[in-house]
Amino acid sequence: MTVRMWTRAALAARCRPVAVAATACVVMAGGSAAPALASPAPDPSPGASTEAEAEAEAGAEALPAIGVAPDGECVAASSTVVEQEPWTAPLLDLPRAWDLSEGAGTTVAILSSGIDPDVAAVSRALAGSGGQDCRGYGTFLAGLVAARAQGGSGLTGVAPAARVIDVPVMNAAGRATADSIASGIETAAGEGAGVVLVGAAIAESSRGLEAAVSAASEADALVVAPATVAIDGTSVPAAPGSHPAAVSVAAVGVEGAPVASSPALDADGGTARVDLTAPGDLVVSVGPGGDGHFVGSGDVVAAGFVAGTAALLRSYDPALSAPEVRERLLATAYPSPNGAGDTLRGSGRVDPVGALTSAPAVSGEDASLGSAFVPDPGPGAVSWPSTLAVVGGAAALILTTVALGVLIPRGRKRAWRAARRGERRALDPEPRRPAWMASKS
């Protein structure tokens, strides 16, 4: 199956021995932490298929990890394009979503390491010029959001008709700061982006960064950011995903389970806020230096899928404000099997089709950040006073109808004159005849 083939290839890239560093998998943490390499793969079991091993080895060669390069060097181009549809497309039901919207008319700002304008899948999506992308993160994310279909490639972005803006916020080492991200958000909002994808996570926020997210929301730009960032191998809550106007996204794997095994905690023991989850493990997209594919993982990758979904929604219903788009995405997500309050899944996994086909939020005038989305009204609670009034009225109507059914025929029979003395009135019961008279008749 297509999904299985992609998964094997990506898994091979993730789990290959560390000796082949160029194909080790990386968590796209960004921020102040360097990419974390996965542990070496364990020895295969005696029953493992030789064919599967060969396929995995070939997949590893084909899919290098984005962001991984020797010190002082840029990411090398990938030489292989995978023809199969990625596993993420059927998981999110993207082909069905594209019947409703492809994101035309919307612009997504990619705040990351740059976007290589020479990559065919993203070059036609670029609004303005791109630039050098030494680390590869920005090009990878641009492909997730808006890659155009290419011959011989199964990859298509979540919003394949949307435009992307290149807003670099990382230095040559792939690190960002609160000030650089704040400046990037301001630039994105100023250039009219409807969605701002923060492709660099940091642990420490700042007043300037908080103000930039608030200003972006007021400018009708939705900020989408990762929920966590890895610092020295430990996940902690990330900024600016913790801002109430932002959509904070965590990663799930091929089976739909969270990649994180436990909530990320801050210094005070508080958990990272997770609004939505999206695919963020063994994910494939394009990278710099050509049209070949790379593999990437992490909450930043997951945020790319949510940003693309927001672009689909903003294109489909342009009247929705940024806060309304946020609430729609949260309200229409596939809910967590653990119910509300799941610290690893938040409102659940993003659902592009659900977001496009559900009713909009109730009031656009009074929409407040973090307020609950109100879906179509259901049966509701029973109001007993109203119910009794309705039942009583119905009973009175029935009795009146019965009475009129008796009065009118008898009134017509007497030509509507009053009853004489001894004459049976309209509502008097029929006289009972003695038994001997009934037998004679």
N, C-alpha and C positions, 0 to 999 in steps of 0.2 A: 504494500500500500504506500501511497505517497507520503503520508504523515510518518510512517515508520522509517522510510528511507531518509527523510530529512533528519529525523531524530538520531538515527545511527551515525550519520555523518557528523552532526553537531556534537554528539556525545564523544565521538572519537577525537574531535578537536579539543574537547574539554579535558579528556582523561588521558591523553597521550603522555608518555614519559616526559619529565621535565627537561631531559637532555635536548629535546626538540623544542626549545623555548618559543619559537615563532608560532607554534600551534597550541600553546597552552591557553586554557580558557581564562577569561578575566571578568571580574565583576566591574562593571563600568561605574565605579564609585565617584570619580572626579574629585572635586574638592581638594582637601589638603592631604588626602591619602593616596599613595601610589596604588596602581592596580594590583589586586591580590591574585596570585596564580593558584590554580587548583592543585590539590595534592595529586601525586602520581597515581595512575590507575593500578589497582591490585592485579596480581597475576591472574590470568584467565583460568577458569575452572577446567578440569580435565575433559568435561563433556562439551566444551565450547566448540561451535562449528568453525571449521577452517574457512569456510566461505564467509561467515560473519566476520571473522577476524580480518580477512582480506578486504572486505567491504569497509570495515571500520578504519583500516589503515589508509585506504584510498580516500575515505572521507576526511581523515585528519589532514592529509596532504592538501585536500581541496579547500578546506575551511580554516584558515588561520584565525586566531582570536584578534578582535579589533583592539587596538591600543598597545599591543605587545611588540616591542622592538628593542634591540640592544641599546645600551646607554649611549645617548648622544645621536642616535639615528632616528629617522622617521619610519613609520610603518611601511613595510614593503607591500607592493601590490599583490593581490591574490590572482592566481592564474586560472581559476576554475569557476565556471558559472553553473549552478545547479538548475536543471530543467524542471524538476517537480515543484508543485505548489507547496509553499511552506505549511507546516502544521498549524500555524497561527491563523491562517485564512479560514479553514472550516471551523476551528474552535470559536472564532468570533462571528461566523456566518457572514463574512464580508461580501461574497458574491451577491447575497440577497440584499445587503445594505446598499450596494452599488446600484441596484435597481431603483432605489429611491434618491440617492445622492452620491456624488463623487467628490464633493467638496469644492465645486466650481465657485469662483468669486470670493473665496476665503484665503487669508494669508496667515501662515504659521511662522513665527520667528523661532529660529533654532539658536539658542544660547549655548554654545559649546566651543569646540576647538577650530571651527571653520568648516566650509563646505567646498569640496573640490569641484570646480565648474566643468571639468573635463570628463566627469563620470556621466555617461549617457543617460542613465536612469533618473538622475536628478537635475541634469543641466537644463532640461525644458521646464522644470518646476521652479527654477531659481528666479526670483524677482530681484533684479539688480545683479551685481557681480558677486561671485564667490571669492575664494582665496585659498591660500595654502592650508592644508589640513594635515599637519605632521602626525598627530596622534590618531586621527581617523574617526574620532567619536562623532563629530558634527556631520560628516558625510553619511555615516552609518544611520544616525537618527533621521536625517533628511530622507533617506531611503525608506525607513519605516513609515514615515508620515506621508510622503507624496511621490514615491518612485513611480515613474511611468513604466508601463509594460514594455519589455524588450524581447525581441525574437530570441528563442532558445533559453529564456529565463522564466522560471516560475514565480519570480518575485514581483509583486505589485504593492505599492504603498496603501495604507489605510484610506487615504483621501487622494486618489490618483489624479484629480483635477485641481487640487489646491496648489497654491504657490507657497514657497518658503523664502524667508529672509535670512541671510547669513549674518549673525551677530556674535562674533568671537568674544569669549569672556575668559578663556584659559591662556596661560603662558605656554612656553615651549615644552615645559615638563608635564603639561596636562592638568595644571592646578588652577583653581579659581579662588577668588576672595569675595567677601560680602560686598565690597565696594565695586568690584568688576561686574558682579551679577546685578547689583542695583543699577549701575550705569547701563547694562545691557537691557534690562527691563524698561528703563526710561526710553532708550533708543527704539526698542521694539514698539512700544505704545505710540511714540512720536511718529513712527513710520506707518501707523495704521494697522498693525497686526491685530487680528481678532483673537488669536490664540498665541500664547507665549510659552514655549517649551523650555524649561530650565534643564539643560543637559549637563549640568555640573552641580553636584551636591556638596554642601559644606555643613559643618557641625555648629558653627557659631554665627548667629545672625547679627544684625546691627540696626540701629534706628533708621539709617539710610535705606537699608534693604526693606525693612518693614514699610517705610513710607513709599518706596517705589512700587511695592505690590498693591498697596492701597490706592495709589494714584493710577495704576494700570487698570484696576477694577472700575474706578470712576471714569476712566477713558474708554470703558467697555471692552477691555482686553482681559481674557481669562488666562490666568497663570496656572500652568500644570507643572508639577515638580515631584521629584522622588521623595519617598517617605523617610528613607534612611540613607546613611552614608557609612562606609567602613573606615574606622580609624584604628590603625595598628591591629587589624584583624577582628575588631569588635564593632558591631553595628550600633549606631546611635541615631537619635532623631535628627533629621536633616532640615536645613533652612534653604529656601523659604517655604517648603511644603507645610510647615507648621502654622503659617499665616491663615487666618480664617477665610480669607477671600480666595486662597489657592486651592487647587485639587491635589491632594497628597496621594501618591500611588505607590503600591508595593507589588512585588513580582510574584507570579505563580508559575509553576512548571508545566510540563506537557500533560500531566495528569490532573491539573487544576488545583493542586495543593500549594499552599504558600511555600516559597523557597526558604524563608526564614523559619526556623524551628521554634523560636521564642521571640517575644516582642523586644524591640530595641528600647533601651532605657537611657534616660539622661542622667546627669550627675545626681539629681535629687530622687531618682527612682521612678520618674514619670515615664510613661510609655509613649512611643512615637504615634502620632495621630495618622491613621490610615483611612482615607476616604474610599478608595477603590483599589482593586487589583487588576492586573492585566498580564499577558505573557511577558516573562522576564527571565527566561532561562532557555538555553539552546536556541536562541533566536538568530535568524539569518537576515542579513541586509548587505548593502554594498559598502565599499570603502574607497579610500583615495587611490589614485594611481592607475585606474582602469575600471573594467566592468566586472571584475571578479567579486565573489561573495566572501563575507567574513561571518564569524559567529560572535555573539555578545550576550551578556547576561547582566542582571541587576535591576534595581528599581528605576534607574534612569531609562533603561530600555523599555520597561513597562510603561513609564510615563509617556513615551513616544506613541504607544497605541492609544492612550487616552486622549492625547493631543490631536491625533488624527481623527478620532471619533468626534471630538468637539468641533473640528473643522467640517465634518459631514453634517452635523446638526446645525451649525451656524449657516451653512449653505442652504440647507433644506428649509429652515425657518429663520430668515434674517431678522425677524421682529424680536426674537428672544434676546434679552440682555445677557451680559456675561454672568451675573449671579443666577439668572434663570437657567442658563445652559448648565451651570454647575449643579444646580438642584435637580435638573432633569437627568443628568448623568448618574447622580447618586441614587435617585429614586427608581430608576429603571434597570439598575444592575441586577445580575443574578445574585440572590441573597446568599449569605453564608449558611452552610448547613448547621452551624452552631448558633444561629439566631443573632439578634441584635447584640451589639456590644462585643463582637469578635475583634480583638485587638490586632489580629494578623490580617483580617480580610476587610474590615470596615463595613461599608454598605454592600460589598460583594464585587464580583467580576464585571467589568464594563461590558455592556451589551449594545453594540451599535444599532441593531435592528430595533430593539426595544426603545432606545432613545429617540429614534426617528418616527416611531409609530404610536407612541403614547401621547396622551393629552398634555398640553403645556401647563406650566404652573398657574395657579389661580389668579394671582394679581401681579401684574408687572409694575404697578405704581408703588405698592408697599412691600415689594420683595426685599427681604433683609438677608444679610449674609448668614448662612447656616440655618435658615428657617426650613421647616419641613415642606417637601413637595406634597401637594394635595392631588391625588389621582382622581379619576372619574368617580362620582358618588356611588356608593353601594347601598344596600338596604337600609343601613342606619339603625338607630335605636328607636324603640316604640314609645310614643307619647300617649300615656293612658288617658288623660283628659280629652285629647283630641279624638282618640279611638272611641271612647264612650259617647262623645257627642255625635260622631258619625253613625254609630250603631243605633243610638236613640232616634236620630232623625230618620234613619231607614225604617225602623219599626213603626214610627208614627205615619210615615208615608204608606206603608203596607195596610195599616188599620183604616186609614182614610179611604184607600182604594176599595177595600172590602165593603165598607159602609156605603160608599157611593154605588157600588154594584148592586146593593139591595134597594136603596132608596129610589134610584132613578127608574127602574122598571115599574115599581108600585106607584110611584108618583104619576107616571104616564098613564097607568091604568085608571086612576081617578081623575084624569085631566088636571092634575096638579091642585085639586081642591083639598081642603082640610078634611080629616076623617070625621064622620058623623058619630053620634053617640052609639056605642056598641060595635062600631065598625073597627076592624083590625087595622092598627097603624102599621106604618112601613116596617118598623123595627120589631113589632110584636112577633113572637114565634107563631108558627102554624098551629092552629087548634088541634089537639089530639082527639081523634074520633074513638068512640068506644069500640071495644072488640067486636060486639054483636053487629054494629053497623058495618064494620070492615068486612065481616064474613058475609053479610047480605049483598054487599056490592061485589 
